[in-house]
Amino acid sequence: HYDPIMIFTVLSSLFNAVAYTGGPFPLGYIGLGDLSIGYSGLGDLFVFLYFGIAATVGAPYLYVTKVAAPCLGQQQLRKLLYLSFLYSIPIGFLATAIIVVNNLRDRHTDIEAGKKTMAVRFGGTFAKTEYFVLVVGSYGFCIYFWILERGGSSAAKAWTSLLPLLSFPLAIPQLKAVAFGGKDGQALNEHVGGTAKLQMIYCILMAVGLVISSGSNE
């Protein structure tokens, strides 16, 4: 059976990936004004939705609805999907932080190109604050997950929710340079990649924590 939710997610993801800057009529460059994701300042939102929520919840959604559904009750299924959604939020935060650095770096040339990113619309200070909230917020979710685990039936494994905090030393130089530093323009190049590396390590540690946590339930 075809799943309309997954069909929409896959097709819209392909469209967003290709049509933004690729293909014969790239939305990012043909001057469609507010219809263009890149030009209307919707890049941050779409990155959060597709590199965070859709990318993280997609696989659990397929497992829950296609594989586990016959074996689990509706309440358990909803809980699994809800937890997947919660874990997708900090991942989406860090993914969005990458494009925030990119837009902060390019805001002056974007003004000339008529590209109204969030950094162009609201200024460099807003972009730096947004970056800080996204990065620090992702670590705030570690504490939130830990509190949830301690207050539930999984108190013994609650520490696994804190594993992504081990990546925080990697976040410090990024925060210093982007949120608090005076770097601008091409000097921010290394922090685009640095934020991407931070997200990768954060996600690996989160995955390790989830594996350990699920193993302790067996």
Salt bridges, closest charged atoms under 4 A:
ASP3 OD2 - LYS66 NZ 3.28
ASP34 OD1 - ARG121 NH2 3.99
ASP106 OD1 - ARG105 NE 2.78
ASP184 OD1 - ARG107 NH1 2.88
ASP184 OD2 - HIS108 NE2 3.69
GLU190 OE2 - LYS183 NZ 3.07
